[in-house]
Amino acid sequence: KEGERVLIHAGAGGVGHLAVQLAAQAGAQVFATASAANHEFVRSLGAQPIDYRTEDFRAVLGQTIDVVLNSTGQQTFLDSLEVLVPGGRIVTLTSPDPLDVARERGFEAQWLTVHPDRMQMQEIARLMSLGLLKVHVDQVLDFSQAAQAHALVATGRTRGKIVLVP
């Protein structure tokens, strides 16, 4: 929400690039981990980039973050606890991250899975129609290339979404 400081890991990725835009539109100050090649892209979305290859986000941010969105794994989840303010929130998309460790330290922690909802989809469509939310498509592949698409996403090196078409 407005005035919060948010850290989004993999800010140039399929989920991250959308999360950056939504957080920035909400009035948050957004930081995003990304490779140097994606810094301009992440800036254009509304986030201050942190190069995960050359910078330790914990040293850059200190204990100043209200909300973390983690999509990169357990070690990043644990490291992210060090940047949260007391009572901060961490949301993870990967499982099994140690939510209990975060909760024991006084943080709100949850694992988010996708459950499409008509109202949410209508809001996303509205934001897209107004040009307030832009989906970056990295590649469009034929459905017969689904295995290749999965392999590309698994590398963690894609920018935005991979789209499969029939």
Buried (B, 14 or more C-beta within 10 A) or exposed (E): EEEBBBBBBBBBBBBBBBBBBBBBEEEBBBBBBBBEEBBEBBBEBBBBBBBBEEBEBBEBBEEBBBBBBBBBBBEBBBBBBBBBBEEBBBBBBBEEBBBEBBEEEEBBBEBBEEEEEEEEEEEBEEBEEEEEBBEBEBBEBEEEBEEBBEEBBEEEBBBBBBEBEE
